[in-house]
Amino acid sequence: MSVTDLIADQLTVIRNAIMAKKKTVTIKRSGVLENIVRIIKDEGFIDNYAIMEDNRQGQIKIYLRYTEDGDPAMERMEKTSKPGRRVYISADDVRSVRGGVGLAIYSTSKGVLTDSQAREQGVGGELICRIW
């Protein structure tokens, strides 16, 4: 039996779309992915997103953001925690990414949070991914 990592797979789909300079990309929908996409929109890494029903799990259409020079707003997106090696960070060890230019996304007891939200709320959790 193979273990699939839906989050890692969908982050790869987004990364590939950015490398191909696509304007939009569609990924599979899950609760955690919806939260991740909401956060990256709120943090300005994408322009927008839309939830699309398809009589299955649904999909999320993401409108990617680029600078006027055509550079992607998201330089790098990497999955940190993996099914075979989960990465948990205590509340005291939650750090900013790239001096605050980047973003870490955590799955915590208070929901899916950014690194700054986790520090504010004094919680740690599973480090899902880092973006800059």
C-alpha positions in Angstrom: 0.0 0.0 0.0 1.4 3.4 -0.9 1.0 6.4 1.3 0.0 9.5 -0.7 0.4 13.0 0.7 -2.5 15.0 -0.8 -1.1 18.3 0.5 2.4 17.7 -0.9 0.9 16.6 -4.2 -1.2 19.7 -4.6 1.6 22.0 -3.5 3.6 20.4 -6.4 0.8 21.2 -8.8 0.9 24.8 -7.7 4.7 25.0 -8.0 4.6 23.5 -11.5 1.9 26.0 -12.6 4.1 28.8 -11.3 7.2 27.5 -13.2 5.0 27.3 -16.3 3.8 30.9 -15.8 0.2 29.9 -15.8 -2.4 32.4 -14.7 -4.6 29.8 -12.9 -4.3 26.3 -11.5 -6.9 23.9 -10.2 -6.1 21.6 -7.2 -8.1 19.0 -5.3 -10.1 20.3 -2.4 -9.7 19.3 1.3 -10.3 21.3 4.5 -6.6 21.8 5.2 -5.9 22.8 1.6 -8.7 25.3 1.7 -7.2 26.8 4.8 -3.7 26.9 3.3 -5.0 28.6 0.1 -7.0 31.1 2.2 -3.8 32.0 4.2 -1.6 32.4 1.1 -4.3 34.7 -0.4 -4.5 36.7 2.8 -0.7 37.0 2.9 -0.6 38.3 -0.8 1.1 35.3 -2.4 -1.9 34.7 -4.8 -4.6 37.0 -6.2 -7.6 34.9 -5.4 -9.2 31.5 -5.3 -12.6 29.9 -5.9 -14.2 26.7 -4.6 -15.6 24.6 -7.4 -18.1 21.8 -6.8 -17.7 18.7 -9.0 -20.0 16.1 -7.2 -16.9 14.5 -5.7 -14.5 16.2 -3.2 -14.5 19.5 -5.1 -11.7 21.6 -6.5 -10.0 24.9 -5.7 -9.2 27.2 -8.6 -6.2 29.4 -7.7 -5.5 32.7 -9.5 -1.7 33.0 -9.3 0.0 36.4 -8.7 3.0 37.7 -10.6 4.9 41.0 -10.4 4.8 43.6 -13.3 8.1 42.0 -14.4 6.4 38.6 -14.6 8.1 37.1 -11.5 5.9 34.9 -9.3 4.8 36.4 -6.0 5.7 33.0 -4.5 9.4 32.3 -5.1 9.4 29.0 -3.2 6.8 26.7 -1.6 8.1 23.6 0.3 6.2 20.9 2.2 8.0 20.4 5.5 6.1 17.7 7.4 5.6 14.4 5.5 3.6 11.2 6.3 6.9 9.3 7.1 8.4 12.2 9.0 6.1 14.6 10.8 7.6 17.8 11.9 6.2 19.3 15.1 7.3 22.7 16.5 6.7 23.7 20.1 5.1 27.2 20.7 8.5 28.4 22.0 10.3 27.4 18.7 7.9 29.0 16.2 10.1 31.2 14.0 9.5 33.6 11.2 10.6 32.6 7.7 13.2 34.6 5.9 13.1 37.4 8.4 9.3 37.8 8.1 9.3 38.0 4.3 8.2 34.4 4.1 5.5 32.4 5.8 5.2 29.1 7.7 1.9 27.4 7.9 1.1 25.2 11.0 -1.7 22.8 11.8 -2.4 23.6 15.5 -5.0 22.8 18.1 -6.5 26.2 17.2 -6.7 25.4 13.4 -4.4 26.1 10.5 -2.4 29.2 11.4 0.6 31.3 10.0 3.8 31.5 12.0 2.8 34.9 13.3 -0.7 33.8 14.3 0.8 30.8 16.1 3.2 33.0 18.0 0.4 35.5 18.9 -1.8 32.6 20.2 1.1 30.9 22.0 0.7 27.5 20.2 2.9 25.2 18.3 1.9 22.3 16.0 2.7 20.4 12.8 4.8 22.5 10.4 2.9 21.9 7.1 4.9 24.1 4.7 7.0 27.2 4.3 6.5 29.8 1.5 8.6 32.8 0.4 
